[in-house]
Amino acid sequence: MKNRWLVILLSFVLALGMLGGLAGCGSNGGSEEPEGPAAEGPAAEEPVSARDEYLISIPELAAGMESFVIIDARSPEAYAAGHLAGAINAPWQTFASVGEGAPGDPEWGTLLPVDEIGAKLGELGVDASKTIVVYTDPTGWGEDGRIVWMLRAVGIDDSLMLDGGYPAWVAAGNETTTDAVTLEATTVAVVDDLAEYNVTTDELSADLEAFTIVDSRSTKEYEGATDFGEARGGQIAGAVSIPYPEVFNVDGTVKSDEELLALLEGAGVDDKAAEYVFYCTKGIRSAHMSLLARMLGYENARNYDASFYTWAGNPDLPVE
């Protein structure tokens, strides 16, 4: 039965073809060339960028500021001198263990326990049902990336960095204020996704060869400078260098996906399925860069929160 219907269908198609050929001969003197351009196959799909999941533009934020919770991650002094209307101030130290000890002490400056982070966010009045936008000055240390990295590590994925930061906001002629903002306290539910976003000293040191390690400090630091009180100079054994400032355009916005990929691939960061660890002096610049890597499809990119302060401070850990 199937064969019979197939024969009928083929006969019908052939008949339509013959009629089409006769019609063509009668319409233009027998020319067999089509009058329009040849039909093209389906266009190749453009790669889908995830930039909108990590970055928000100045115009997008300005168009509906009331829809967002805005966090100024700069210093209290910079915030007091001028900030976005409605923005609260929360530098990275707000959520880090900096109350005791000093840089170089084991785990100094690492994230507070998850429940304490949730409590701090609640005290600040962060409404986690809204999109959270974090900004800083791109000439700084990447504090916006550090805060967004932290938010995602505690399960608050609807969080973005403001592309271009405070300087771009001002350059665009948008309003600023010196009025401090205090929001009503809230309750913020958090989860512990730290292992997905962060690598610990113990995990990293147990098997260095399991990771491709990216040093996001300056070339000077990578080559041995100890400008910030590090116990030793150099880099974590086997690390490649991609200085943090290289991810930005001259105006402080993040470079295009293509430029970022070229930067990563040029340093050997070319296997998106591999395990990557980004570090700097204190896990600030590297947090930002680990997010950009994830934006580009490096799903296993993690930050080393303790970073070189802790690594260099332990004489048993290898430094080159």
Buried (B, 14 or more C-beta within 10 A) or exposed (E): EEEEEEEEEEEEEEEEEEEEEEEBEEEEEEEEEEEEEEEEEEEEEEEEBEBEBBBBBBEBBBEEBEEBBBBBBBBEEBBEEEBBEBBBBBBBEBBBBBEEEEBBEEBBBBBBEBEEBBBBBBBBBBBBEEBBBBBBBBEBBBBBBBBBBBBBBBBBEBBBBBBBBBBBBBEEEBEBEEEEBEEEEBEBEBEEBBEEBBBBBEBBBEEBEEBBBBBBBBEEBBEEBBEBEBBBBBBBBEBBBBBBEBBBEEEBBBBEBEEBBEBBEEBEBEEBEBBBBBBBBBBBBBBBBBBBBBBBBBEBBBBBBBBBBBBBBBEEBEBE
